[in-house]
């Protein structure tokens, strides 16, 4: 079986990391797999497409320029994708040779809906892992509090002039036509996203399978021992200023801890990485170390191994790589009961889960973990075991193989 995995970037963003790890997982099991991307890293095994006269940046700028006429605010510019520009890869050798075509995240000028249709029209088994909600909406990547995706979109809160048949409805209809003429198998990384996807009119009658992302458990290892008496909280995201990541709830949590215990700054310190200012944390009097924006996995591993607890106050998240990485490194996790987070974090077993936006709950979770050294050690041990049991390369590669073979057998029987 020849497999091709397709994603816009090789390493930038959560979907890119997850796709690359699946490539590595398949390779570790001796499978014949290729990794096709628009933006590749230097000296990697990924195949970067030849861009011809149109560069990828021009494609992206053209798509965002088109959306500029519709967007309600610049805040939504990269939270909504029209998929109107891209590259025709249907005749690419990696596509032509493949027995299985596996889409991941395809936006930002990589594949348009028309390009996707041209690949589907080849008649090969096509699988599509959803790393956000875009596949079943009229263009947004996360619906926030909107439920219009359950019908035909329209009245989009991200658009300047929203109406029954606005841009979101037009794009929704294009996806409807695309999906009706295809035999796509959709895959979600979390049961949470599957539940939401099945409430959408686009995917309610489609096959949706749950397969988590994998992680290299032989790389993301726990440190040998805890050296400091203080507990270090780690807060991270590609963009901590993204409201969906809930950074403000972490700040409020720290304020609440201070209000109940003035000596808390002697018990905990903060590590953070990503795009965000740490000034708000420093102003509260906490010791802070900012790693900035980390690119290499070695740097990311160092951030985990120099921390004790991961804080993830996200309001909507699929199956965050940060949670999986932290658990693999033996870090208990404190976060909200939202998205795929409670599928990874078992309450008071390998972390602490509280209701969404419950700042007091986050503070209680931190204090519950740090108040007992033996409890922390047990939580850390359980965190590592969860990943070994559920997310190793071997485990996830085998799950995907079962999904591939199921579709191939059905195709042979037709």
Helices and strands as residue ranges (DSSP letters): E 2-9, H 14-28, E 32-39, E 47-48, H 56-68, G 74-76, H 93-97, E 100-103, H 113-120, E 125-130, G 134-136, G 148-150, H 167-180, E 185-188, H 191-197, E 208-210, E 231-237, G 243-245, H 247-260, G 262-266, E 268-274, H 279-282, E 288-292, H 297-305, E 309-312, H 321-328, E 332-336, H 341-344, E 351-354, H 359-370, H 373-390, H 393-413
